[in-house]
Amino acid sequence: MSFLKRLFARPDTAAGAPAAEDAPDPIDGDAAERRYDLELARSEQDRLDELSQRQLRYAAYSWQPPRQGGERRADDEQSAAPD
């Protein structure tokens, strides 16, 4: 995010002029966001038991059987056959 802020910075602040004092520091904003994400992860860990955590962690690796039957149905041949 800070890359985009530096890329699209206003010319007066990019040329070395001091930025406004009320503008939040992007580094502090990133650190605050990381702290918030860590707090959410900890609360999620407290809320779920060990089994639920493992199920969520490995859900992307679960095996699903292939779909059966396909798109074709039993009455397709009868309706497609010429009279």
Beta strands, then each sheet from edge to edge (+ up, - down):
end
